[in-house]
Amino acid sequence: MKNINRYIVVGLILTISLTQFLALDITDTHTYIDGSYVCRDFSRDLILSASKHHIYLDYIYIPEKNHMVVGLYNPLSDTITLIEPQNDSIVGKISENDDHYIRIPVWYKNMYYLNAAYF
């Protein structure tokens, strides 16, 4: 528990809000190119951009739509805030166990505690 508290404190110190980050991020200005630069590419770029601000996002695959978005995972509540990387909008919140979505973790498990600053 001591390590978790340390991650939360560090996250609070280093944080800008998720909405501030999305407003600053330029991933949504990239051009969609069918077959070349698509939703998974937008997702990758947003994940990498967010990590520079200590925001640790994951890929979230939506099989029903064959679409990739990103998610901000909260390990304290096992919820995921969904973000559409093509327009940088927050589109909802789901449980990690939601069968309609597949979370593809990118980071070490303990890094997600830094995300607690955004909830």
N, C-alpha and C positions, 0 to 999 in steps of 0.2 A: 504494500500500500504506500510505503514511503516513496518508492520510485514513481508511482502513478501521480502522487501529489506534486513531485518535482516537475514532471512533464506538464502538468496543468499550469503550474506557476510560470514555467518558461514560456508556455503557449500564450498566456495572458500578457506577458511582457513583450513578446515579439509580434503580437497580433495586430493586423488591420482587420476590419470586419469583412465578412465574406462578400457583402454587397459592395463595399469599397473596392475590394480586389476585382470583382467582376466589372465594375465601372472603369477601372484602370486597364484591365486586360484587353489585348487587341486580337485575341484568337478569333473572335466573331467577325473581324474584318477580312479574314482570309476568304478566298474565293473557292466555293464548292466546285469541284471538277469531277464529274461522274466517271467512276472507274479509276481515278487517279488521286484525288484529295477529297475524301468522303468522311462520314461521321466518325470513324475510328481515328482518322488523322486529326480532326478537330479535337477529339477527346485526348489523344496523346499530347497535343500541343498545350491544351488547357491544364492537364495534369502536370506537365513540366513547368509551365509558367507559375502555377499555384505553389509548387514546391519551393520556389525561390522566395516565397513569402511565408514559408513554414505552414502551408495549408496542404494537407496530404489527401489527395483525391484518388479514387479508384475508377476503373472502367466498370460500367454497368451496362450489361447487354440485355436488350428487350427482344426475346426470341419471336414473340407474336408479330412484331413490326420489323424484325431483322434490322434493328437500329442500335447504335451505341451512344450512350450518354456518359456522364461522369457522376460520381456520388461522393458526398462528404460523409464519411462514416463516423458515427458517435459510438464509441465502445462502451460508454456508460449506460446507454439506453438501447443498444443494438438497433439503432435506426440509421437511415441513410437519407440525406437531403439530395434530391436529384437536380442536376443542372444540365441544361441543354447547351452544349459547347458551341453550337452554330450561332446562337444569339445571346449567350451568356445569361440566360434567364433561369431562375430557380423555378422548377416546374412541379415540385411536390416533395413529400416525405413518405418513406416506406419502411417497413420492418426489414431487418436483414434477412429474415426467413421467408419473405414474400416469394411465392413460387413463380410469379410472372416476370421476375428479374433475376439476372445472374450477376452477382458481384465478383469481379476479378481483382483481388487485392494486388497492389503494386508495392507497398512498403512493408517494412518490418512491423510486426504486430504492435510493439510498444510505441511506435511513432504516432499512431492514431490517437493517443491520449492528448497530443498537442492540439488536436481538433476540438477538444472539449471547450476551448476558449470561444468557439463560435456558436455555442448552444446556450 
